Amino acid sequence: MSARLKVCTLDDVWEGEMRVLTAGDVEVLVVNTAAGVRAYHPRCPHQAVALIDGSFDDGVITCSAHRWRFDAATGAGVNPKRCALIAYPVEVDGDDVYVDLSAVAPGAVASLT
């Protein structure tokens, strides 16, 4: 079953920006990259620190706590490479941005809350 929910519009998060928004009652980190809009669980997989407290520069999200870095277009770890962000599928329909929360197992997110 799909849990496709509207999270924002393209005007809410401009290219080069990231914001924590809610889809239903779930917080989502929305990042507008040169490759398009992406959505991730908003906490670092290392120690569950809020990624919004970090930075988003040159296509890389950096956690504020221990400087772990992630490719904003894919969620893949840049440093260290062995980790990745939990990604939610995104669909842009006109100016509306939707995420599919059902695509991520609840257990994967529970470990980061």
The first five atom37 places (N, CA, C, CB, O) and aatype in JSON, in Angstrom:
{
  "aatype": [12, 15, 0, 1, 10, 11, 19, 4, 16, 10, 3, 3, 19, 17, 6, 7, 6, 12, 1, 19, 10, 16, 0, 7, 3, 19, 6, 19, 10, 19, 19, 2, 16, 0, 0, 7, 19, 1, 0, 18, 8, 14, 1, 4, 14, 8, 5, 0, 19, 0, 10, 9, 3, 7, 15, 13, 3, 3, 7, 19, 9, 16, 4, 15, 0, 8, 1, 17, 1, 13, 3, 0, 0, 16, 7, 0, 7, 19, 2, 14, 11, 1, 4, 0, 10, 9, 0, 18, 14, 19, 6, 19, 3, 7, 3, 3, 19, 18, 19, 3, 10, 15, 0, 19, 0, 14, 7, 0, 19, 0, 15, 10, 16],
  "atom_mask": [
    [1, 1, 1, 1, 1],
    [1, 1, 1, 1, 1],
    [1, 1, 1, 1, 1],
    [1, 1, 1, 1, 1],
    [1, 1, 1, 1, 1],
    [1, 1, 1, 1, 1],
    [1, 1, 1, 1, 1],
    [1, 1, 1, 1, 1],
    [1, 1, 1, 1, 1],
    [1, 1, 1, 1, 1],
    [1, 1, 1, 1, 1],
    [1, 1, 1, 1, 1],
    [1, 1, 1, 1, 1],
    [1, 1, 1, 1, 1],
    [1, 1, 1, 1, 1],
    [1, 1, 1, 0, 1],
    [1, 1, 1, 1, 1],
    [1, 1, 1, 1, 1],
    [1, 1, 1, 1, 1],
    [1, 1, 1, 1, 1],
    [1, 1, 1, 1, 1],
    [1, 1, 1, 1, 1],
    [1, 1, 1, 1, 1],
    [1, 1, 1, 0, 1],
    [1, 1, 1, 1, 1],
    [1, 1, 1, 1, 1],
    [1, 1, 1, 1, 1],
    [1, 1, 1, 1, 1],
    [1, 1, 1, 1, 1],
    [1, 1, 1, 1, 1],
    [1, 1, 1, 1, 1],
    [1, 1, 1, 1, 1],
    [1, 1, 1, 1, 1],
    [1, 1, 1, 1, 1],
    [1, 1, 1, 1, 1],
    [1, 1, 1, 0, 1],
    [1, 1, 1, 1, 1],
    [1, 1, 1, 1, 1],
    [1, 1, 1, 1, 1],
    [1, 1, 1, 1, 1],
    [1, 1, 1, 1, 1],
    [1, 1, 1, 1, 1],
    [1, 1, 1, 1, 1],
    [1, 1, 1, 1, 1],
    [1, 1, 1, 1, 1],
    [1, 1, 1, 1, 1],
    [1, 1, 1, 1, 1],
    [1, 1, 1, 1, 1],
    [1, 1, 1, 1, 1],
    [1, 1, 1, 1, 1],
    [1, 1, 1, 1, 1],
    [1, 1, 1, 1, 1],
    [1, 1, 1, 1, 1],
    [1, 1, 1, 0, 1],
    [1, 1, 1, 1, 1],
    [1, 1, 1, 1, 1],
    [1, 1, 1, 1, 1],
    [1, 1, 1, 1, 1],
    [1, 1, 1, 0, 1],
    [1, 1, 1, 1, 1],
    [1, 1, 1, 1, 1],
    [1, 1, 1, 1, 1],
    [1, 1, 1, 1, 1],
    [1, 1, 1, 1, 1],
    [1, 1, 1, 1, 1],
    [1, 1, 1, 1, 1],
    [1, 1, 1, 1, 1],
    [1, 1, 1, 1, 1],
    [1, 1, 1, 1, 1],
    [1, 1, 1, 1, 1],
    [1, 1, 1, 1, 1],
    [1, 1, 1, 1, 1],
    [1, 1, 1, 1, 1],
    [1, 1, 1, 1, 1],
    [1, 1, 1, 0, 1],
    [1, 1, 1, 1, 1],
    [1, 1, 1, 0, 1],
    [1, 1, 1, 1, 1],
    [1, 1, 1, 1, 1],
    [1, 1, 1, 1, 1],
    [1, 1, 1, 1, 1],
    [1, 1, 1, 1, 1],
    [1, 1, 1, 1, 1],
    [1, 1, 1, 1, 1],
    [1, 1, 1, 1, 1],
    [1, 1, 1, 1, 1],
    [1, 1, 1, 1, 1],
    [1, 1, 1, 1, 1],
    [1, 1, 1, 1, 1],
    [1, 1, 1, 1, 1],
    [1, 1, 1, 1, 1],
    [1, 1, 1, 1, 1],
    [1, 1, 1, 1, 1],
    [1, 1, 1, 0, 1],
    [1, 1, 1, 1, 1],
    [1, 1, 1, 1, 1],
    [1, 1, 1, 1, 1],
    [1, 1, 1, 1, 1],
    [1, 1, 1, 1, 1],
    [1, 1, 1, 1, 1],
    [1, 1, 1, 1, 1],
    [1, 1, 1, 1, 1],
    [1, 1, 1, 1, 1],
    [1, 1, 1, 1, 1],
    [1, 1, 1, 1, 1],
    [1, 1, 1, 1, 1],
    [1, 1, 1, 0, 1],
    [1, 1, 1, 1, 1],
    [1, 1, 1, 1, 1],
    [1, 1, 1, 1, 1],
    [1, 1, 1, 1, 1],
    [1, 1, 1, 1, 1],
    [1, 1, 1, 1, 1]
  ],
  "atom_positions": [
    [[0.83, -1.18, 0.0], [0.0, 0.0, 0.0], [0.89, 1.25, 0.0], [-0.95, -0.01, 1.21], [1.82, 1.35, 0.79]],
    [[0.6, 2.16, -0.85], [1.38, 3.38, -0.98], [0.97, 4.38, 0.1], [1.2, 3.99, -2.38], [-0.21, 4.49, 0.45]],
    [[1.93, 5.1, 0.6], [1.67, 6.18, 1.56], [2.17, 7.47, 0.95], [2.36, 5.9, 2.95], [2.91, 8.23, 1.59]],
    [[1.78, 7.73, -0.28], [2.21, 8.93, -1.0], [1.51, 10.13, -0.4], [1.89, 8.81, -2.53], [0.29, 10.23, -0.41]],
    [[2.31, 11.06, 0.13], [1.78, 12.24, 0.78], [2.47, 13.49, 0.25], [1.96, 12.14, 2.3], [3.66, 13.49, -0.03]],
    [[1.7, 14.56, 0.12], [2.28, 15.83, -0.29], [3.09, 16.38, 0.88], [1.19, 16.85, -0.74], [2.6, 16.46, 2.01]],
    [[4.33, 16.76, 0.59], [5.21, 17.29, 1.63], [5.45, 18.79, 1.45], [6.54, 16.54, 1.63], [5.69, 19.5, 2.43]],
    [[5.4, 19.29, 0.19], [5.65, 20.71, -0.05], [5.4, 21.02, -1.52], [7.09, 21.1, 0.37], [4.93, 20.17, -2.28]],
    [[5.72, 22.24, -1.9], [5.77, 22.62, -3.31], [7.21, 22.97, -3.65], [4.8, 23.82, -3.61], [8.05, 23.13, -2.76]],
    [[7.49, 23.09, -4.92], [8.85, 23.44, -5.34], [9.25, 24.83, -4.84], [8.96, 23.39, -6.87], [10.44, 25.11, -4.68]],
    [[8.28, 25.7, -4.6], [8.59, 27.03, -4.08], [9.0, 27.0, -2.61], [7.39, 27.94, -4.24], [9.6, 27.96, -2.11]],
    [[8.69, 25.9, -1.91], [9.03, 25.79, -0.49], [10.5, 25.47, -0.24], [8.17, 24.74, 0.15], [11.06, 25.83, 0.79]],
    [[11.13, 24.78, -1.2], [12.54, 24.39, -1.05], [13.23, 24.66, -2.4], [12.69, 22.87, -0.62], [13.07, 23.89, -3.35]],
    [[13.98, 25.72, -2.46], [14.65, 26.08, -3.7], [15.89, 25.23, -3.91], [15.03, 27.56, -3.7], [16.41, 24.63, -2.97]],
    [[16.35, 25.18, -5.15], [17.58, 24.43, -5.45], [18.71, 24.94, -4.57], [17.96, 24.55, -6.96], [18.94, 26.15, -4.46]],
    [[19.42, 24.0, -3.93], [20.52, 24.34, -3.04], [20.1, 24.47, -1.59], [0.0, 0.0, 0.0], [20.93, 24.78, -0.73]],
    [[18.82, 24.22, -1.31], [18.32, 24.32, 0.06], [17.88, 22.96, 0.59], [17.16, 25.32, 0.14], [17.59, 22.04, -0.18]],
    [[17.83, 22.84, 1.92], [17.23, 21.68, 2.57], [16.37, 22.18, 3.72], [18.32, 20.67, 3.06], [16.69, 23.17, 4.37]],
    [[15.28, 21.45, 3.96], [14.35, 21.81, 5.04], [13.76, 20.54, 5.62], [13.23, 22.76, 4.53], [13.61, 19.54, 4.92]],
    [[13.42, 20.59, 6.88], [12.66, 19.5, 7.5], [11.19, 19.89, 7.42], [13.12, 19.22, 8.99], [10.78, 20.94, 7.92]],
    [[10.42, 19.01, 6.79], [8.98, 19.23, 6.62], [8.25, 17.98, 7.09], [8.63, 19.57, 5.12], [8.88, 16.97, 7.4]],
    [[6.94, 18.05, 7.15], [6.19, 16.87, 7.57], [5.33, 16.34, 6.44], [5.33, 17.2, 8.79], [4.72, 17.09, 5.68]],
    [[5.32, 15.03, 6.36], [4.43, 14.3, 5.45], [3.51, 13.51, 6.36], [5.23, 13.36, 4.41], [3.92, 12.52, 6.96]],
    [[2.27, 13.94, 6.48], [1.4, 13.36, 7.49], [1.94, 13.75, 8.85], [0.0, 0.0, 0.0], [2.02, 14.94, 9.17]],
    [[2.33, 12.76, 9.65], [2.93, 13.06, 10.96], [4.4, 12.64, 11.02], [2.14, 12.37, 12.07], [4.96, 12.48, 12.1]],
    [[5.01, 12.46, 9.84], [6.41, 12.01, 9.75], [7.29, 13.16, 9.27], [6.54, 10.79, 8.81], [7.0, 13.78, 8.25]],
    [[8.37, 13.44, 10.01], [9.32, 14.45, 9.57], [10.2, 13.89, 8.47], [10.19, 14.93, 10.76], [10.64, 12.74, 8.52]],
    [[10.45, 14.72, 7.46], [11.24, 14.34, 6.29], [12.2, 15.48, 5.97], [10.32, 14.01, 5.07], [11.82, 16.65, 5.99]],
    [[13.45, 15.13, 5.69], [14.42, 16.12, 5.22], [14.28, 16.21, 3.71], [15.9, 15.74, 5.65], [14.58, 15.25, 3.0]],
    [[13.84, 17.35, 3.22], [13.67, 17.57, 1.78], [14.85, 18.4, 1.29], [12.3, 18.27, 1.45], [15.14, 19.47, 1.83]],
    [[15.51, 17.9, 0.26], [16.7, 18.54, -0.28], [16.47, 18.77, -1.77], [17.99, 17.67, -0.04], [16.11, 17.85, -2.5]],
    [[16.68, 20.0, -2.22], [16.52, 20.3, -3.64], [17.92, 20.4, -4.24], [15.7, 21.62, -3.87], [18.62, 21.39, -4.04]],
    [[18.31, 19.37, -4.98], [19.64, 19.28, -5.57], [19.6, 19.64, -7.04], [20.21, 17.87, -5.38], [18.52, 19.81, -7.61]],
    [[20.75, 19.76, -7.65], [20.81, 19.99, -9.1], [20.18, 18.83, -9.86], [22.27, 20.19, -9.55], [19.71, 19.0, -10.98]],
    [[20.16, 17.64, -9.25], [19.57, 16.45, -9.87], [18.08, 16.33, -9.6], [20.29, 15.2, -9.38], [17.43, 15.43, -10.12]],
    [[17.53, 17.22, -8.78], [16.11, 17.18, -8.45], [15.87, 17.12, -6.95], [0.0, 0.0, 0.0], [16.81, 17.19, -6.15]],
    [[14.62, 17.01, -6.59], [14.24, 16.99, -5.18], [14.4, 15.57, -4.64], [12.78, 17.49, -4.99], [14.02, 14.59, -5.28]],
    [[14.98, 15.48, -3.44], [15.18, 14.21, -2.75], [14.6, 14.34, -1.35], [16.69, 13.81, -2.71], [14.48, 15.44, -0.81]],
    [[14.24, 13.2, -0.75], [13.72, 13.2, 0.62], [14.38, 12.08, 1.41], [12.17, 13.04, 0.63], [14.53, 10.96, 0.92]],
    [[14.76, 12.4, 2.63], [15.46, 11.46, 3.5], [14.9, 11.52, 4.91], [16.97, 11.74, 3.5], [14.3, 12.52, 5.32]],
    [[15.13, 10.43, 5.66], [14.86, 10.49, 7.09], [15.76, 11.61, 7.63], [15.13, 9.09, 7.82], [16.92, 11.69, 7.24]],
    [[15.25, 12.47, 8.52], [16.0, 13.68, 8.87], [17.12, 13.5, 9.89], [15.06, 14.66, 9.4], [17.67, 14.5, 10.37]],
    [[17.48, 12.27, 10.22], [18.53, 12.06, 11.22], [19.69, 11.26, 10.65], [17.96, 11.33, 12.44], [19.5, 10.36, 9.83]],
    [[20.88, 11.61, 11.07], [22.1, 10.94, 10.63], [22.09, 9.48, 11.1], [23.36, 11.68, 11.17], [21.7, 9.21, 12.24]],
    [[22.5, 8.55, 10.25], [22.51, 7.14, 10.65], [23.59, 6.82, 11.7], [22.73, 6.28, 9.43], [23.59, 5.72, 12.26]],
    [[24.47, 7.74, 11.96], [25.53, 7.5, 12.94], [25.01, 7.55, 14.37], [26.65, 8.52, 12.76], [25.08, 6.56, 15.09]],
    [[24.49, 8.72, 14.79], [24.01, 8.86, 16.16], [22.69, 9.61, 16.23], [25.04, 9.56, 17.01], [22.36, 10.22, 17.25]],
    [[21.93, 9.55, 15.14], [20.59, 10.13, 15.08], [20.54, 11.64, 15.32], [19.7, 9.45, 16.08], [19.54, 12.17, 15.81]],
    [[21.6, 12.33, 14.99], [21.63, 13.79, 15.1], [20.82, 14.38, 13.95], [23.1, 14.33, 15.09], [20.86, 13.87, 12.83]],
    [[20.08, 15.46, 14.23], [19.27, 16.11, 13.2], [20.17, 16.66, 12.09], [18.43, 17.25, 13.82], [21.05, 17.48, 12.34]],
    [[19.93, 16.19, 10.87], [20.75, 16.64, 9.74], [20.54, 18.11, 9.41], [20.44, 15.81, 8.52], [21.43, 18.75, 8.84]],
    [[19.39, 18.67, 9.75], [19.12, 20.07, 9.46], [20.08, 20.99, 10.22], [17.66, 20.42, 9.82], [20.29, 22.14, 9.82]],
    [[20.67, 20.49, 11.31], [21.64, 21.28, 12.07], [23.01, 21.31, 11.39], [21.78, 20.72, 13.47], [23.9, 22.05, 11.81]],
    [[23.17, 20.51, 10.35], [24.42, 20.47, 9.6], [24.38, 21.44, 8.44], [0.0, 0.0, 0.0], [23.74, 22.49, 8.51]],
    [[25.06, 21.06, 7.36], [25.12, 21.94, 6.19], [24.82, 21.17, 4.91], [26.5, 22.62, 6.09], [24.9, 19.94, 4.87]],
    [[24.49, 21.93, 3.87], [24.25, 21.39, 2.54], [24.99, 22.29, 1.57], [22.71, 21.31, 2.2], [24.52, 23.37, 1.21]],
    [[26.17, 21.83, 1.14], [27.02, 22.62, 0.24], [27.55, 21.74, -0.87], [28.18, 23.29, 1.01], [27.96, 20.6, -0.62]],
    [[27.55, 22.26, -2.09], [28.12, 21.56, -3.25], [27.59, 20.13, -3.38], [29.64, 21.52, -3.14], [28.33, 19.21, -3.72]],
    [[26.28, 19.96, -3.12], [25.65, 18.66, -3.29], [25.94, 17.67, -2.2], [0.0, 0.0, 0.0], [25.66, 16.48, -2.36]],
    [[26.49, 18.13, -1.07], [26.84, 17.23, 0.04], [26.16, 17.72, 1.32], [28.39, 17.16, 0.23], [26.25, 18.89, 1.68]],
    [[25.49, 16.78, 2.01], [24.91, 17.05, 3.33], [25.95, 16.62, 4.36], [23.53, 16.29, 3.54], [26.44, 15.49, 4.32]],
    [[26.28, 17.51, 5.29], [27.26, 17.21, 6.33], [26.58, 17.3, 7.69], [28.47, 18.17, 6.26], [25.97, 18.31, 8.02]],
    [[26.69, 16.23, 8.46], [26.13, 16.19, 9.81], [26.98, 17.08, 10.72], [26.09, 14.71, 10.37], [28.21, 17.1, 10.63]],
    [[26.31, 17.81, 11.59], [27.01, 18.75, 12.47], [27.8, 18.06, 13.59], [26.03, 19.7, 13.08], [28.75, 18.64, 14.11]],
    [[27.42, 16.85, 13.96], [28.03, 16.21, 15.13], [29.43, 15.69, 14.85], [27.16, 15.08, 15.6], [30.39, 16.1, 15.51]],
    [[29.57, 14.81, 13.89], [30.87, 14.18, 13.64], [31.32, 14.34, 12.19], [30.82, 12.71, 13.99], [32.24, 13.67, 11.73]],
    [[30.65, 15.25, 11.49], [31.04, 15.64, 10.11], [30.87, 14.5, 9.1], [32.48, 16.11, 10.09], [31.54, 14.5, 8.07]],
    [[29.99, 13.53, 9.39], [29.7, 12.51, 8.38], [29.07, 13.22, 7.19], [28.76, 11.38, 8.93], [28.29, 14.16, 7.35]],
    [[29.43, 12.77, 5.98], [29.0, 13.45, 4.75], [28.26, 12.49, 3.84], [30.21, 14.06, 4.01], [28.6, 11.31, 3.73]],
    [[27.22, 13.02, 3.17], [26.36, 12.23, 2.3], [26.1, 12.95, 0.99], [25.03, 11.91, 3.01], [25.91, 14.16, 0.97]],
    [[26.09, 12.2, -0.1], [25.73, 12.74, -1.41], [24.24, 13.05, -1.38], [26.09, 11.73, -2.57], [23.42, 12.15, -1.19]],
    [[23.88, 14.31, -1.55], [22.48, 14.72, -1.45], [21.62, 14.16, -2.58], [22.39, 16.23, -1.44], [20.4, 14.03, -2.41]],
    [[22.2, 13.84, -3.71], [21.43, 13.31, -4.84], [21.08, 11.84, -4.67], [22.2, 13.51, -6.13], [20.09, 11.37, -5.23]],
    [[21.9, 11.1, -3.9], [21.7, 9.65, -3.78], [21.52, 9.18, -2.33], [22.85, 8.93, -4.39], [20.96, 8.11, -2.1]],
    [[21.98, 9.96, -1.38], [21.96, 9.55, 0.01], [23.16, 8.7, 0.41], [0.0, 0.0, 0.0], [23.33, 8.36, 1.58]],
    [[23.99, 8.35, -0.56], [25.16, 7.5, -0.3], [26.18, 8.22, 0.56], [25.81, 7.05, -1.62], [26.34, 9.44, 0.48]],
    [[26.88, 7.45, 1.4], [27.92, 8.02, 2.23], [29.11, 8.48, 1.39], [0.0, 0.0, 0.0], [29.56, 7.76, 0.5]],
    [[29.6, 9.67, 1.69], [30.81, 10.19, 1.07], [31.98, 9.92, 2.02], [30.68, 11.72, 0.75], [33.06, 9.5, 1.6]],
    [[31.74, 10.18, 3.3], [32.74, 9.92, 4.33], [32.01, 9.69, 5.65], [33.76, 11.11, 4.45], [31.53, 10.65, 6.25]],
    [[31.92, 8.47, 6.1], [32.44, 7.23, 5.54], [31.53, 6.68, 4.44], [32.61, 6.18, 6.63], [30.34, 6.98, 4.39]],
    [[32.11, 5.88, 3.57], [31.37, 5.32, 2.44], [30.45, 4.16, 2.82], [32.35, 4.86, 1.38], [29.55, 3.82, 2.06]],
    [[30.65, 3.57, 3.98], [29.9, 2.37, 4.36], [28.47, 2.65, 4.83], [30.64, 1.65, 5.44], [27.74, 1.71, 5.15]],
    [[28.06, 3.9, 4.87], [26.73, 4.24, 5.36], [25.93, 4.97, 4.29], [26.83, 5.1, 6.63], [26.47, 5.36, 3.25]],
    [[24.65, 5.14, 4.56], [23.79, 5.87, 3.64], [22.6, 6.42, 4.42], [23.3, 4.96, 2.46], [22.24, 5.91, 5.47]],
    [[22.01, 7.47, 3.88], [20.79, 8.01, 4.45], [19.61, 7.12, 4.07], [20.55, 9.47, 3.99], [19.65, 6.44, 3.04]],
    [[18.58, 7.12, 4.89], [17.35, 6.41, 4.57], [16.55, 7.31, 3.64], [16.52, 6.03, 5.86], [16.14, 8.41, 4.02]],
    [[16.34, 6.84, 2.4], [15.69, 7.66, 1.38], [14.23, 7.28, 1.2], [16.42, 7.51, 0.05], [13.86, 6.11, 1.27]],
    [[13.41, 8.3, 0.97], [12.01, 8.11, 0.61], [11.86, 8.45, -0.87], [11.06, 9.01, 1.5], [12.4, 9.46, -1.33]],
    [[11.15, 7.63, -1.64], [10.9, 7.97, -3.04], [10.14, 9.3, -3.14], [10.12, 6.84, -3.74], [9.24, 9.58, -2.34]],
    [[10.51, 10.09, -4.12], [9.91, 11.41, -4.34], [9.26, 11.43, -5.72], [10.97, 12.54, -4.2], [9.8, 10.89, -6.68]],
    [[8.11, 12.07, -5.79], [7.45, 12.32, -7.08], [7.06, 13.79, -7.12], [6.19, 11.39, -7.27], [6.44, 14.31, -6.19]],
    [[7.43, 14.46, -8.21], [7.03, 15.85, -8.41], [5.92, 15.84, -9.45], [8.25, 16.74, -8.87], [6.08, 15.34, -10.56]],
    [[4.79, 16.42, -9.07], [3.62, 16.5, -9.95], [3.26, 17.97, -10.07], [2.4, 15.65, -9.38], [2.66, 18.55, -9.17]],
    [[3.63, 18.56, -11.21], [3.48, 20.0, -11.35], [4.46, 20.67, -10.42], [0.0, 0.0, 0.0], [5.67, 20.47, -10.52]],
    [[3.95, 21.48, -9.49], [4.8, 22.12, -8.48], [4.74, 21.4, -7.13], [4.39, 23.57, -8.3], [5.43, 21.79, -6.19]],
    [[3.91, 20.36, -7.04], [3.74, 19.66, -5.78], [4.76, 18.53, -5.64], [2.33, 19.1, -5.67], [5.05, 17.82, -6.6]],
    [[5.29, 18.38, -4.42], [6.28, 17.35, -4.12], [5.64, 16.33, -3.17], [7.58, 17.97, -3.49], [5.12, 16.69, -2.12]],
    [[5.69, 15.06, -3.57], [5.12, 13.96, -2.79], [6.24, 13.0, -2.39], [4.01, 13.22, -3.58], [7.21, 12.81, -3.12]],
    [[6.08, 12.39, -1.22], [6.99, 11.33, -0.78], [6.16, 10.08, -0.51], [7.8, 11.75, 0.48], [4.99, 10.16, -0.15]],
    [[6.8, 8.92, -0.68], [6.15, 7.63, -0.42], [6.76, 7.04, 0.84], [6.3, 6.66, -1.64], [7.84, 6.45, 0.79]],
    [[6.07, 7.19, 1.95], [6.58, 6.71, 3.23], [6.56, 5.19, 3.34], [5.79, 7.31, 4.36], [7.3, 4.62, 4.14]],
    [[5.72, 4.53, 2.54], [5.59, 3.08, 2.64], [6.8, 2.34, 2.08], [4.34, 2.63, 1.93], [6.94, 1.13, 2.3]],
    [[7.66, 3.04, 1.37], [8.81, 2.4, 0.73], [9.94, 2.1, 1.71], [9.32, 3.28, -0.38], [10.91, 1.42, 1.35]],
    [[9.83, 2.6, 2.94], [10.88, 2.39, 3.95], [10.29, 1.55, 5.08], [11.44, 3.76, 4.49], [9.22, 1.86, 5.61]],
    [[10.99, 0.49, 5.44], [10.55, -0.38, 6.53], [10.55, 0.41, 7.84], [11.46, -1.65, 6.64], [11.52, 1.11, 8.15]],
    [[9.47, 0.3, 8.62], [9.41, 1.04, 9.88], [10.58, 0.74, 10.82], [8.12, 0.71, 10.59], [11.01, 1.63, 11.55]],
    [[11.11, -0.46, 10.81], [12.25, -0.8, 11.66], [13.5, -0.02, 11.32], [0.0, 0.0, 0.0], [14.3, 0.27, 12.2]],
    [[13.68, 0.32, 10.05], [14.86, 1.08, 9.63], [14.83, 2.47, 10.24], [14.94, 1.17, 8.09], [15.87, 2.99, 10.65]],
    [[13.67, 3.07, 10.29], [13.53, 4.42, 10.84], [13.53, 4.38, 12.36], [12.24, 5.09, 10.32], [14.08, 5.29, 12.99]],
    [[12.95, 3.36, 12.96], [12.85, 3.28, 14.42], [14.22, 3.32, 15.08], [12.12, 2.01, 14.82], [14.36, 3.82, 16.19]],
    [[15.23, 2.79, 14.41], [16.56, 2.78, 15.0], [17.21, 4.16, 15.03], [17.45, 1.82, 14.25], [18.23, 4.35, 15.69]],
    [[16.62, 5.11, 14.32], [17.2, 6.47, 14.25], [16.36, 7.52, 14.95], [17.4, 6.87, 12.81], [16.55, 8.71, 14.72]],
    [[15.44, 7.1, 15.78], [14.59, 8.09, 16.44], [14.89, 8.15, 17.92], [13.12, 7.78, 16.22], [14.26, 8.93, 18.64]]
  ]
}
